């Protein structure tokens, strides 16, 4: 299709869609939609930063539907998946079908573990996961509710649609992708919820999924998701980290013992007994190591190799798992459907243990290992996934990567390097690729918000630099005074739980006489319910850590102050970040400038972006870390943030907050 003709069709369809949702035309949205249309038409990549309020979802959905391409949209958060599937696409579907003269379809696809497994739910064979329900009687009611729902007409089998049940009940009725027997060998294959969801997705125009599934497919180079003509990476600033998390190996005594219990039930005998004995040995060794680790506070989380006291137990697990896997493969005469499915689950669980143990016994170049004492878990992660992304993503299909925060210091270099668009020095430039990964357009379409007139950025230079013990007394005092002036209405973001706890203790004292309610995030809290409480009570304040820095959308008078305790540099003991920085330092570069600073800049931009969420919003962002104005790198951080009006005068800021409070009251 000619570029001019395509552009006219996209603009017309975008007008129809915007009208259908009750919106109004936005210059940045139109510019982005045209750029997406050109990328799809010419088969090149697009990095597009679209600030808050642009309406980027429609800006990539409309050109995809106009062009008739099958597009996979991968998001980092469940909230955005739901927004696309439950709100955006249903609202525009009818109007667009009329405009385009054809039926349009969309679907969501998740990992197998997000769907009920009918085979496991109906199996008559004993299972370690199911026995938990018998041991804890109260879970039986949840199990019955889940079964009744699964058997009801039209049930999707999707965890997000299911009744709210205990996590253990769900685990007892679901399987991982590695433990699934496959539709062809399963007696419930034609009814399988996961299979039917994927079949629906195969024929849809737009398929919405998550970063994790896409990352696993890319790194394993094994198809999991439906075929597509193009991919949209929304919330793209998170994709490298999500990819790293998705392929991080974990070794825990619980996982190994579960595999041993499953094996013992499926094929009792010397081989499974040996695996059980090795599992018990590993559990004891990990417990002893965890005790030693906690007693030695100087112990580094990052490990150069497997600790000597764990090496022999891990080797025994590997050897026992290999022997057991061989025995399972030889056990091929089974014809009972339940037994076939159980064998697949056992084989998957045992193979997972074997593969992880094998990798941990010999850490390859480019990997980092660490121990997490709170969960008694060994982890192994790749230091860099950009080469895999370049080879298995950007060389295969056009990619539209978008976010409100893609640039660092107004440049796309950091994100391009992380995603693999910029080739490594040793990369073969003559590879026979379908698409040239370096054929990419980079675009910043701005935001419709007038940040300089809608908000202030308060940068108090007089505060001491933050230390390791959380916010200083001076910073907490400043925070209390700002909250007092704002009459509540505050989202306070901290880079650590220690900061949250210190602020909670201080503010409960100094705000005790004021009509301000304090909502404090605790470990394990659901973010959605916290934000809902905060939004409903305009005089409340919400204190939280990293999970609240992104995705919180509270327009209006409930949030007129966003306070940030410190620049969110990676923690010194973050094993992956510190290893990446060390590798760059060793090669003669700057790990701080190439790893720590870009990471902090993107997070700071995300946190700052919580303030102005609509054209009517007004307020202040306060960064209680003087380094942003006293250090040379501060300019890079400031240039990565929305262009709010800046001041270091606390009196002006408090007066402005008080006026806003009076106005909203």
C-alpha positions as CSV (number, residue, x, y, z in Angstrom):
1,X,0.0,0.0,0.0
2,X,1.4,3.4,-0.9
3,X,2.6,5.5,2.1
4,X,0.2,8.4,1.4
5,X,-2.8,6.1,1.0
6,X,-1.9,4.2,4.1
7,X,-1.5,7.4,6.1
8,X,-4.9,8.7,5.1
9,X,-6.6,5.4,6.0
10,X,-4.8,5.3,9.4
11,X,-5.8,8.9,10.3
12,X,-9.4,8.3,9.3
13,X,-9.6,5.1,11.4
14,X,-7.8,6.8,14.3
15,X,-10.4,9.6,14.2
16,X,-13.2,6.9,14.4
17,X,-11.5,5.1,17.3
18,X,-10.9,8.3,19.3
19,X,-14.5,9.3,18.9
20,X,-15.7,5.8,20.0
21,X,-13.8,6.2,23.3
22,X,-15.0,9.8,23.8
23,X,-11.5,11.2,23.3
24,X,-10.1,14.1,21.3
25,X,-7.3,14.2,18.6
26,X,-3.8,14.4,19.9
27,X,-0.8,15.5,17.7
28,X,1.6,13.0,19.4
29,X,-0.8,10.1,18.9
30,X,-1.3,11.0,15.2
31,X,2.5,11.2,14.7
32,X,3.1,7.9,16.4
33,X,0.3,6.1,14.5
34,X,1.7,7.3,11.2
35,X,5.2,6.1,12.3
36,X,3.8,2.7,13.3
37,X,2.0,2.4,10.0
38,X,5.2,3.1,8.1
39,X,7.2,0.6,10.1
40,X,4.6,-2.1,9.4
41,X,4.5,-1.2,5.7
42,X,8.3,-1.0,5.2
43,X,9.1,-3.8,7.7
44,X,11.5,-1.8,9.9
45,X,11.7,-1.4,13.6
46,X,10.5,1.6,15.6
47,X,11.5,2.9,19.0
48,X,8.9,5.5,20.0
49,X,8.8,7.4,23.3
50,X,5.2,8.5,23.9
51,X,4.8,10.6,27.0
52,X,1.9,10.2,29.5
53,X,-1.4,11.2,27.9
54,X,-0.4,10.5,24.3
55,X,-2.8,7.5,24.0
56,X,-0.1,5.1,22.7
57,X,-2.3,2.0,22.8
58,X,-4.6,3.3,20.0
59,X,-1.5,4.7,18.2
60,X,-0.2,1.2,17.7
61,X,-3.5,-0.8,17.6
62,X,-5.1,1.3,14.8
63,X,-2.4,1.0,12.2
64,X,-2.0,-2.7,12.9
65,X,-5.7,-3.2,12.3
66,X,-5.8,-1.0,9.2
67,X,-2.9,-2.8,7.7
68,X,-4.4,-6.2,8.3
69,X,-1.3,-7.5,10.0
70,X,-1.4,-10.1,12.7
71,X,0.2,-8.3,15.6
72,X,1.4,-9.6,19.0
73,X,1.3,-7.1,21.8
74,X,3.5,-7.9,24.7
75,X,3.1,-5.9,28.0
76,X,5.0,-6.0,31.3
77,X,2.0,-5.6,33.5
78,X,-1.3,-7.4,34.0
79,X,-3.0,-4.0,34.3
80,X,-2.1,-3.0,30.8
81,X,-3.2,-6.4,29.4
82,X,-6.6,-6.0,31.0
83,X,-6.9,-2.4,29.8
84,X,-6.3,-3.5,26.2
85,X,-8.5,-6.6,26.2
86,X,-11.3,-5.4,28.5
87,X,-11.4,-1.7,27.7
88,X,-9.6,-0.3,24.7
89,X,-10.3,-3.0,22.1
90,X,-14.0,-3.7,23.0
91,X,-14.7,0.1,22.9
92,X,-13.3,0.6,19.3
93,X,-14.2,-2.8,17.8
94,X,-17.7,-2.0,16.4
95,X,-16.8,1.5,15.1
96,X,-13.6,0.2,13.4
97,X,-15.4,-2.8,11.8
98,X,-17.8,-0.4,10.2
99,X,-14.9,1.9,9.1
100,X,-12.8,-0.9,7.7
101,X,-15.6,-3.1,6.4
102,X,-14.5,-6.4,8.0
103,X,-14.7,-8.3,11.2
104,X,-11.9,-7.7,13.8
105,X,-10.8,-10.1,16.5
106,X,-8.5,-10.0,19.5
107,X,-7.4,-12.5,22.1
108,X,-5.2,-12.8,25.2
109,X,-2.7,-15.6,25.6
110,X,-0.8,-16.6,28.7
111,X,1.4,-19.4,29.9
112,X,0.0,-22.9,30.5
113,X,0.3,-22.4,34.3
114,X,-2.3,-19.6,34.1
115,X,-5.0,-22.1,33.0
116,X,-6.6,-25.0,34.9
117,X,-5.4,-28.5,33.9
118,X,-8.5,-30.7,33.5
119,X,-6.3,-33.8,33.4
120,X,-4.7,-33.0,36.8
121,X,-8.0,-31.9,38.3
122,X,-9.7,-35.2,37.3
123,X,-6.9,-37.6,37.8
124,X,-7.5,-40.5,40.2
125,X,-3.8,-40.9,40.9
126,X,-2.3,-39.4,44.1
127,X,-0.3,-36.2,43.6
128,X,2.0,-34.3,46.0
129,X,0.3,-31.0,45.1
130,X,-3.1,-32.4,45.7
131,X,-2.3,-34.0,49.0
132,X,-1.7,-30.5,50.5
133,X,-5.4,-29.9,50.1
134,X,-6.2,-33.0,52.2
135,X,-3.7,-32.0,54.9
136,X,-5.2,-28.5,55.2
137,X,-8.9,-29.1,55.4
138,X,-10.0,-25.5,54.9
139,X,-8.6,-25.6,51.4
140,X,-11.2,-28.3,50.4
141,X,-13.9,-25.7,50.1
142,X,-11.7,-23.7,47.7
143,X,-11.0,-26.8,45.7
144,X,-14.8,-27.5,45.3
145,X,-15.5,-23.9,44.3
146,X,-12.8,-24.1,41.6
147,X,-14.1,-27.4,40.3
148,X,-17.7,-26.1,40.1
149,X,-16.5,-23.1,38.2
150,X,-14.4,-25.2,35.8
151,X,-17.4,-27.4,35.0
152,X,-19.7,-24.4,34.4
153,X,-20.8,-23.5,30.9
154,X,-18.4,-21.1,29.2
155,X,-15.7,-21.2,31.8
156,X,-12.4,-20.0,30.4
157,X,-10.1,-21.9,32.8
158,X,-8.1,-18.6,33.1
159,X,-6.8,-17.9,36.6
160,X,-7.9,-14.2,36.3
161,X,-11.5,-15.2,35.7
162,X,-11.6,-18.0,38.3
163,X,-13.0,-17.7,41.8
164,X,-10.5,-16.3,44.4
165,X,-8.8,-19.4,45.8
166,X,-5.7,-20.1,47.9
167,X,-2.6,-20.2,45.8
168,X,-2.0,-23.9,46.9
169,X,-5.4,-24.9,45.5
170,X,-4.5,-23.4,42.1
171,X,-1.1,-25.1,42.0
172,X,-2.8,-28.4,42.8
173,X,-4.9,-28.0,39.7
174,X,-2.5,-26.6,37.2
175,X,0.8,-27.6,35.5
176,X,3.8,-25.7,34.1
177,X,4.6,-25.8,30.4
178,X,7.4,-28.3,31.0
179,X,5.0,-30.7,32.9
180,X,2.2,-30.6,30.3
181,X,1.7,-33.9,28.4
182,X,0.5,-32.0,25.3
183,X,-2.9,-32.0,23.7
184,X,-2.3,-35.0,21.4
185,X,-1.5,-37.3,24.3
186,X,-4.0,-36.0,26.8
187,X,-7.5,-37.4,27.2
188,X,-8.8,-33.8,27.8
189,X,-6.9,-32.4,24.8
190,X,-10.0,-31.3,23.0
191,X,-11.3,-29.5,26.1
192,X,-8.0,-28.1,27.3
193,X,-8.4,-24.5,28.4
194,X,-4.8,-23.6,27.4
195,X,-5.1,-25.3,24.0
196,X,-8.4,-23.6,23.3
197,X,-7.0,-20.2,24.3
198,X,-4.1,-20.6,22.0
199,X,-6.3,-21.8,19.1
200,X,-8.4,-18.6,19.5
201,X,-5.3,-16.5,19.6
202,X,-4.0,-18.2,16.3
203,X,-6.8,-16.6,14.3
204,X,-7.0,-13.2,16.0
205,X,-5.9,-10.0,14.5
206,X,-4.4,-8.7,17.8
207,X,-3.0,-11.1,20.4
208,X,-2.1,-9.7,23.8
209,X,0.5,-11.5,25.9
210,X,3.2,-10.8,28.5
211,X,6.9,-10.0,28.3
212,X,7.8,-13.2,30.1
213,X,6.3,-15.6,27.5
214,X,7.8,-13.7,24.6
215,X,11.2,-13.7,26.4
216,X,11.1,-17.4,27.0
217,X,10.3,-18.1,23.3
218,X,13.1,-15.7,22.2
219,X,15.8,-17.1,24.4
220,X,14.9,-20.8,24.0
221,X,14.3,-20.2,20.3
222,X,11.2,-22.4,20.6
223,X,7.7,-21.3,19.4
224,X,5.2,-20.8,22.2
225,X,3.1,-18.0,21.0
226,X,0.9,-17.7,17.9
227,X,2.4,-16.7,14.5
228,X,2.5,-13.0,13.8
229,X,3.6,-10.4,11.3
230,X,4.9,-7.9,13.8
231,X,5.4,-7.4,17.5
232,X,4.6,-4.4,19.7
233,X,6.6,-4.2,22.9
234,X,4.7,-1.9,25.2
235,X,6.4,-0.8,28.4
236,X,9.5,-1.7,26.5
237,X,11.8,-0.1,29.1
238,X,11.2,-3.2,31.2
239,X,11.7,-5.9,28.5
240,X,15.4,-6.6,29.1
241,X,14.9,-7.1,32.8
242,X,11.8,-9.2,32.2
243,X,13.8,-11.3,29.8
244,X,16.5,-11.8,32.3
245,X,14.0,-12.8,35.0
246,X,12.2,-15.2,32.7
247,X,15.4,-17.2,32.0
248,X,16.9,-17.1,35.5
249,X,17.4,-20.6,36.8
250,X,16.4,-21.4,40.4
251,X,17.4,-24.3,42.6
252,X,15.5,-24.8,45.9
253,X,15.1,-27.8,48.1
254,X,11.3,-27.5,47.8
255,X,11.4,-27.8,44.0
256,X,13.8,-30.8,44.2
257,X,11.8,-32.6,46.9
258,X,8.5,-32.1,45.0
259,X,10.1,-33.7,41.9
260,X,11.4,-36.6,44.1
261,X,7.9,-37.2,45.6
262,X,6.3,-37.2,42.1
263,X,8.9,-39.7,40.9
264,X,8.5,-42.0,43.8
265,X,4.7,-42.2,43.2
266,X,5.1,-42.8,39.4
267,X,7.9,-45.4,39.5
268,X,8.9,-46.6,43.0
269,X,12.2,-48.4,43.1
270,X,16.0,-47.9,43.5
271,X,16.3,-45.1,41.0
272,X,13.6,-42.9,42.5
273,X,14.9,-43.8,46.0
274,X,18.4,-42.5,45.0
275,X,16.9,-39.3,43.7
276,X,14.9,-38.8,47.0
277,X,18.0,-39.4,49.0
278,X,19.9,-36.9,46.9
279,X,17.1,-34.4,47.3
280,X,17.1,-34.8,51.1
281,X,20.9,-34.3,51.1
282,X,20.6,-31.1,49.0
283,X,17.9,-29.8,51.3
284,X,20.1,-30.3,54.4
285,X,23.1,-28.7,52.7
286,X,21.1,-25.6,51.6
287,X,19.7,-25.2,55.1
288,X,23.2,-25.4,56.6
289,X,24.6,-23.0,54.1
290,X,21.7,-20.5,54.7
291,X,22.4,-20.6,58.5
292,X,26.1,-19.9,57.8
293,X,25.2,-17.2,55.4
294,X,23.0,-15.4,57.8
295,X,25.6,-15.5,60.6
296,X,28.2,-14.0,58.3
297,X,26.9,-10.5,57.4
298,X,29.9,-9.8,55.2
299,X,29.0,-12.6,52.8
300,X,28.4,-11.5,49.2
301,X,25.2,-12.5,47.5
302,X,27.0,-12.9,44.2
303,X,29.0,-16.1,43.8
304,X,31.9,-16.7,41.4
305,X,31.3,-20.5,41.6
306,X,29.1,-23.0,43.5
307,X,30.0,-22.9,47.2
308,X,32.2,-25.9,48.1
309,X,29.6,-27.2,50.7
310,X,26.9,-27.3,48.0
311,X,28.9,-28.7,45.1
312,X,28.8,-32.4,46.1
313,X,25.0,-32.3,46.9
314,X,24.2,-30.5,43.6
315,X,26.3,-33.0,41.7
316,X,24.5,-35.9,43.3
317,X,21.2,-34.4,42.3
318,X,22.3,-34.0,38.7
319,X,23.5,-37.6,38.5
320,X,20.4,-39.0,40.2
321,X,18.2,-36.9,37.9
322,X,20.0,-38.1,34.8
323,X,19.5,-41.8,35.9
324,X,15.9,-41.1,36.7
325,X,15.3,-39.4,33.4
326,X,16.7,-42.3,31.5
327,X,14.5,-44.7,33.5
328,X,11.4,-42.6,32.7
329,X,12.2,-42.5,29.0
330,X,12.6,-46.3,29.0
331,X,9.2,-46.6,30.7
332,X,7.3,-46.2,27.4
333,X,4.7,-49.1,27.5
334,X,2.1,-47.1,29.5
335,X,-1.3,-46.7,27.9
336,X,-3.4,-45.4,30.8
337,X,-4.1,-41.7,30.1
338,X,-3.6,-40.7,33.8
339,X,-0.3,-42.5,34.0
340,X,0.9,-41.0,30.7
341,X,0.1,-37.5,32.0
342,X,1.8,-38.2,35.3
343,X,4.9,-39.4,33.5
344,X,5.0,-36.2,31.6
345,X,4.8,-34.1,34.8
346,X,7.5,-36.2,36.5
347,X,9.7,-36.0,33.5
348,X,9.3,-32.2,33.2
349,X,10.0,-31.6,36.9
350,X,13.1,-33.9,37.0
351,X,14.5,-32.5,33.7
352,X,14.1,-29.0,35.1
353,X,16.2,-29.9,38.2
354,X,18.8,-31.7,36.1
355,X,19.3,-28.8,33.7
356,X,19.6,-26.2,36.5
357,X,22.0,-28.4,38.5
358,X,24.1,-28.9,35.4
359,X,24.4,-25.2,34.6
360,X,25.2,-24.4,38.2
361,X,28.1,-26.9,38.5
362,X,29.9,-25.1,35.7
363,X,29.1,-21.4,35.4
364,X,29.7,-20.4,31.9
365,X,31.1,-17.1,30.8
366,X,28.4,-14.4,30.8
367,X,26.4,-15.8,33.7
368,X,26.0,-14.7,37.4
369,X,25.1,-16.9,40.3
370,X,23.9,-15.7,43.7
371,X,22.2,-17.0,46.9
372,X,19.1,-15.5,48.4
373,X,19.0,-16.3,52.1
374,X,15.4,-15.2,52.7
375,X,14.2,-18.0,50.4
376,X,17.2,-20.3,50.7
377,X,17.5,-20.3,46.9
378,X,20.3,-20.4,44.4
379,X,19.9,-18.4,41.3
380,X,21.7,-18.4,37.9
381,X,21.1,-15.6,35.4
382,X,22.6,-14.5,32.1
383,X,24.5,-11.2,32.3
384,X,23.4,-10.0,28.9
385,X,20.4,-11.0,26.8
386,X,20.9,-8.4,24.0
387,X,22.6,-10.8,21.6
388,X,19.6,-13.3,21.9
389,X,17.1,-10.4,21.4
390,X,19.0,-9.2,18.3
391,X,19.2,-12.7,16.8
392,X,15.8,-14.1,17.7
393,X,13.6,-11.0,17.8
394,X,14.9,-8.1,15.8
395,X,16.1,-10.2,12.9
396,X,12.8,-12.1,12.6
397,X,10.0,-9.6,12.5
398,X,9.3,-5.8,12.7
399,X,9.2,-4.6,16.3
400,X,7.5,-1.5,17.6
401,X,9.0,-0.8,21.0
402,X,7.2,1.9,23.0
403,X,7.0,3.4,26.5
404,X,6.5,6.8,28.2
405,X,10.2,6.4,29.3
406,X,12.7,5.1,26.7
407,X,15.3,7.9,26.6
408,X,18.2,8.6,29.0
409,X,19.4,12.2,28.8
410,X,17.2,12.7,25.7
411,X,19.0,9.8,23.8
412,X,17.9,6.3,22.8
413,X,21.4,4.8,23.0
414,X,20.9,3.0,26.3
415,X,17.6,1.2,25.3
416,X,18.9,0.4,21.8
417,X,22.0,-1.3,23.4
418,X,19.9,-3.2,26.0
419,X,17.4,-4.5,23.4
420,X,20.2,-5.6,21.0
421,X,19.5,-3.2,18.2
422,X,23.0,-1.9,18.4
423,X,25.3,-4.9,17.5
424,X,28.1,-6.1,19.7
425,X,31.7,-5.7,18.5
426,X,32.1,-9.4,17.7
427,X,28.7,-9.9,16.0
428,X,28.6,-11.3,12.5
429,X,27.3,-8.5,10.2
430,X,26.8,-10.9,7.3
431,X,24.3,-13.1,9.0
432,X,21.4,-14.2,6.7
433,X,18.7,-12.3,8.6
434,X,15.2,-11.6,7.3
435,X,15.3,-8.1,8.7
436,X,18.3,-5.9,9.5
437,X,18.2,-5.3,13.2
438,X,19.9,-1.9,12.8
439,X,17.1,-0.7,10.4
440,X,15.3,1.3,13.1
441,X,13.5,4.6,13.4
442,X,13.7,6.4,16.8
443,X,11.1,8.9,17.6
444,X,9.9,11.0,20.7
445,X,6.4,12.3,20.2
446,X,6.3,14.2,23.4
447,X,3.2,14.5,25.6
448,X,0.0,16.6,25.4
449,X,0.5,17.8,28.9
450,X,2.1,21.2,29.7
451,X,4.4,20.0,32.4
452,X,6.1,23.4,33.0
453,X,2.7,25.0,33.9
454,X,1.0,22.0,35.4
455,X,3.7,20.9,37.9
456,X,6.8,21.8,39.9
457,X,10.0,19.8,40.4
458,X,11.3,20.6,43.9
459,X,15.0,20.0,44.3
460,X,16.1,20.8,47.9
461,X,19.9,21.3,47.7
462,X,20.3,21.7,51.5
463,X,19.5,18.1,52.4
464,X,22.4,15.7,53.3
465,X,23.2,13.0,50.8
466,X,21.2,9.8,51.6
467,X,23.2,7.0,53.3
468,X,22.7,3.3,53.6
469,X,20.4,3.5,56.6
470,X,17.5,5.0,54.8
471,X,16.2,8.6,54.6
472,X,18.0,11.2,56.8
473,X,16.2,12.9,59.6
474,X,16.3,16.1,57.6
475,X,14.7,14.4,54.6
476,X,11.9,12.9,56.7
477,X,11.3,16.3,58.3
478,X,11.1,17.9,54.9
479,X,8.6,15.2,53.8
480,X,6.4,15.7,56.8
481,X,6.2,19.5,56.1
482,X,5.4,19.0,52.5
483,X,2.6,16.5,53.3
484,X,1.2,18.9,55.9
485,X,1.1,21.7,53.3
486,X,-0.6,19.4,50.8
487,X,-3.2,18.2,53.3
488,X,-2.3,14.6,52.5
489,X,-2.7,13.9,48.8
490,X,0.8,12.3,48.6
491,X,2.4,9.3,46.9
492,X,5.7,8.8,48.6
493,X,8.1,6.5,46.8
494,X,11.1,4.9,48.5
495,X,13.9,2.8,47.0
496,X,13.9,0.3,50.0
497,X,11.7,-1.2,52.6
498,X,13.9,0.4,55.2
499,X,12.9,3.8,53.8
500,X,9.2,2.9,53.9
501,X,9.4,1.8,57.5
502,X,11.4,4.9,58.7
503,X,8.9,7.2,57.0
504,X,5.9,5.4,58.4
505,X,7.3,5.7,62.0
506,X,8.2,9.4,61.6
507,X,5.0,10.5,59.9
508,X,2.7,8.8,62.3
509,X,4.2,11.0,65.0
510,X,4.3,14.3,63.2
511,X,1.0,14.0,61.4
512,X,-0.9,12.5,64.4
513,X,-3.0,15.6,65.1
514,X,-3.9,16.1,61.4
515,X,-6.9,14.6,59.5
516,X,-4.5,12.6,57.2
517,X,-4.7,8.9,56.9
518,X,-1.5,6.9,56.3
519,X,-1.5,3.9,53.9
520,X,1.7,2.0,54.1
521,X,2.7,-0.8,51.8
522,X,3.8,-4.0,53.5
523,X,5.6,-6.9,52.0
524,X,3.2,-9.1,50.0
525,X,0.5,-6.4,49.7
526,X,-1.5,-6.2,46.4
527,X,-0.7,-2.9,44.7
528,X,-4.1,-2.5,43.2
529,X,-6.0,-2.5,46.5
530,X,-3.5,0.0,48.0
531,X,-3.9,2.4,45.1
532,X,-7.7,2.1,45.2
533,X,-7.8,3.1,48.9
534,X,-5.4,6.0,48.1
535,X,-7.5,7.2,45.2
536,X,-10.8,7.1,47.1
537,X,-9.5,9.2,50.1
538,X,-8.1,12.5,48.9
539,X,-6.5,13.3,52.3
540,X,-4.6,10.1,52.5
541,X,-0.9,9.4,51.8
542,X,0.5,6.2,50.3
543,X,4.0,5.1,51.3
544,X,5.5,2.4,49.1
545,X,8.6,0.9,47.5
546,X,9.6,-0.1,44.0
547,X,6.3,-1.7,42.8
548,X,4.6,1.7,43.1
549,X,7.2,3.6,41.0
550,X,5.5,2.4,37.8
551,X,1.9,1.9,36.6
552,X,0.1,3.9,39.4
553,X,-2.5,6.0,37.6
554,X,-4.3,8.4,40.0
555,X,-5.4,11.6,38.2
556,X,-7.2,14.3,40.1
557,X,-7.0,15.8,43.7
558,X,-5.9,12.6,45.4
559,X,-2.3,13.0,44.3
560,X,-0.9,16.5,44.2
561,X,2.5,15.6,45.7
562,X,4.9,12.8,44.6
563,X,7.9,12.5,46.9
564,X,10.9,10.5,46.0
565,X,13.4,9.6,48.8
566,X,16.5,9.1,46.7
567,X,17.9,8.5,43.2
568,X,17.0,4.8,42.5
569,X,20.4,3.5,41.7
570,X,20.7,-0.3,41.7
571,X,21.6,-1.6,45.2
572,X,25.3,-2.4,45.5
573,X,24.4,-6.0,46.4
574,X,22.1,-6.5,43.3
575,X,24.0,-9.5,41.8
576,X,23.0,-9.0,38.2
577,X,23.4,-5.2,38.0
578,X,26.7,-5.3,39.9
579,X,28.1,-8.1,37.7
580,X,27.0,-6.2,34.5
581,X,28.7,-3.1,35.7
582,X,31.9,-5.0,36.8
583,X,32.2,-6.6,33.4
584,X,32.0,-3.2,31.6
585,X,34.5,-1.7,34.1
586,X,36.9,-4.7,33.4
587,X,36.6,-4.0,29.6
588,X,37.7,-0.4,30.2
589,X,34.2,1.2,30.1
590,X,32.1,2.7,32.9
591,X,29.7,0.4,34.5
592,X,28.2,3.4,36.4
593,X,27.5,5.3,33.2
594,X,26.3,2.3,31.1
595,X,24.4,0.3,33.7
596,X,23.6,2.1,37.0
597,X,22.8,5.6,35.6
598,X,20.5,4.6,32.7
599,X,18.6,2.3,35.1
600,X,18.2,5.1,37.7
601,X,17.2,7.6,35.0
602,X,14.4,5.4,33.6
603,X,13.0,4.6,37.1
604,X,13.2,8.2,38.2
605,X,11.3,9.2,35.0
606,X,8.7,6.6,35.8
607,X,8.3,7.7,39.4
608,X,8.0,11.4,38.4
609,X,5.4,10.4,35.8
610,X,3.0,9.4,38.6
611,X,2.1,13.1,39.1
612,X,0.6,14.6,35.9
613,X,-1.9,12.0,34.6
614,X,-4.5,14.3,32.9
615,X,-4.8,17.8,31.4
616,X,-6.3,19.1,34.7
617,X,-3.7,17.7,37.1
618,X,-1.6,20.1,39.1
619,X,1.1,19.4,41.7
620,X,4.7,18.9,42.8
621,X,7.4,16.3,42.5
622,X,9.9,16.5,45.3
623,X,13.2,14.6,45.0
624,X,14.7,14.5,48.5
625,X,18.2,13.6,47.2
626,X,20.6,16.6,46.8
627,X,22.9,14.6,44.5
628,X,20.6,15.4,41.6
629,X,21.7,19.0,41.8
630,X,25.2,18.6,43.3
631,X,26.7,15.8,41.1
632,X,27.6,16.1,37.4
633,X,25.4,13.2,36.4
634,X,22.4,15.0,37.8
635,X,21.9,16.8,34.4
636,X,21.4,13.4,32.7
637,X,18.8,12.4,35.2
638,X,17.0,15.7,34.9
639,X,17.0,15.6,31.1
640,X,15.4,12.1,31.3
641,X,12.4,13.5,33.3
642,X,9.2,15.4,32.2
643,X,10.1,19.1,31.9
644,X,8.4,20.3,35.1
645,X,9.2,23.9,36.4
646,X,12.2,23.5,38.8
647,X,12.8,25.2,42.1
648,X,14.9,24.8,45.2
649,X,12.8,27.1,47.3
650,X,10.8,25.1,49.8
651,X,8.6,28.1,50.8
652,X,7.3,28.5,47.3
653,X,6.6,24.8,47.0
654,X,4.7,24.6,50.4
655,X,2.7,27.7,49.5
656,X,1.7,26.1,46.1
657,X,0.7,22.8,47.8
658,X,-1.4,24.7,50.4
659,X,-3.2,26.6,47.7
660,X,-4.0,23.4,45.8
661,X,-5.3,21.8,49.0
662,X,-7.5,24.8,49.7
663,X,-8.8,24.7,46.1
664,X,-9.6,21.0,46.2
665,X,-11.2,21.2,49.7
